[in-house]
C-alpha cells in the first residue's frame, strides 16, 4: 500500500494522541468520552506509525511528498 501521510501530519497526530492519553490518565477525561478519545488516540498512533490513513485514501487526500511515497 502506498503511504499517504507526510511527516508533519504524522507528528501532529502523535502530539494529539499524547495529549489525549495524558488527559485520560490524569483523570481530566473520563467516562465514555474518555474511552472514545483514548481509542481515537490509539488509531492516531497506529496510522502515524504506518504512514497510512484509510480515510485519506477514500477522499483522495495525500499529504506525503512525491519522494517518500515509495
C-alpha positions as CSV (number, residue, x, y, z in Angstrom):
1,X,0.0,0.0,0.0
2,X,1.2,3.5,-0.8
3,X,1.9,5.9,2.0
4,X,-0.4,8.9,2.1
5,X,0.7,10.8,5.2
6,X,3.5,13.3,5.3
7,X,5.9,13.9,8.2
8,X,4.1,17.0,9.5
9,X,0.7,15.1,9.6
10,X,2.3,12.2,11.5
11,X,3.9,14.4,14.1
12,X,0.6,16.3,14.7
13,X,-1.2,13.0,15.2
14,X,1.4,11.8,17.7
15,X,1.2,15.0,19.6
16,X,-2.6,14.9,19.7
17,X,-2.6,11.3,20.8
18,X,0.0,12.1,23.6
19,X,-2.2,14.9,24.8
20,X,-5.3,12.7,24.9
21,X,-3.5,9.9,26.7
22,X,-2.1,12.3,29.3
23,X,-5.5,13.9,29.9
24,X,-7.1,10.5,30.3
25,X,-4.6,9.1,32.8
26,X,-4.6,12.3,34.9
27,X,-8.3,12.0,35.3
28,X,-9.3,15.1,33.3
29,X,-11.0,12.9,30.7
30,X,-13.2,10.2,32.0
31,X,-16.3,8.1,31.3
32,X,-17.5,7.3,27.8
33,X,-16.0,10.3,26.2
34,X,-12.6,9.5,27.7
35,X,-12.7,5.9,26.4
36,X,-13.7,7.1,22.9
37,X,-10.9,9.6,22.8
38,X,-8.5,7.0,24.0
39,X,-9.5,4.7,21.2
40,X,-9.1,7.7,18.8
41,X,-5.6,8.3,20.2
42,X,-4.7,4.6,19.5
43,X,-5.9,5.0,15.9
44,X,-3.9,8.1,15.5
45,X,-0.8,6.3,16.8
46,X,-1.4,3.3,14.5
47,X,-1.9,5.4,11.4
48,X,1.0,7.6,12.1
49,X,3.3,4.6,12.6
50,X,2.4,3.0,9.3
51,X,2.0,6.4,7.4
52,X,-1.3,5.3,6.0
53,X,-4.7,6.7,6.8
54,X,-7.6,4.8,5.2
55,X,-9.9,7.9,5.2
56,X,-7.3,9.8,3.2
57,X,-7.5,7.0,0.6
58,X,-11.3,7.2,0.4
59,X,-11.3,11.0,0.0
60,X,-8.2,11.1,-2.2
61,X,-6.1,13.1,0.2
62,X,-2.3,12.7,0.1
63,X,-0.1,14.8,2.4
64,X,3.0,12.8,1.6
65,X,5.6,14.3,-0.8
66,X,6.4,12.5,-4.0
67,X,9.9,11.4,-2.9
68,X,8.8,9.5,0.2
69,X,5.8,7.6,-1.4
70,X,7.9,4.6,-2.3
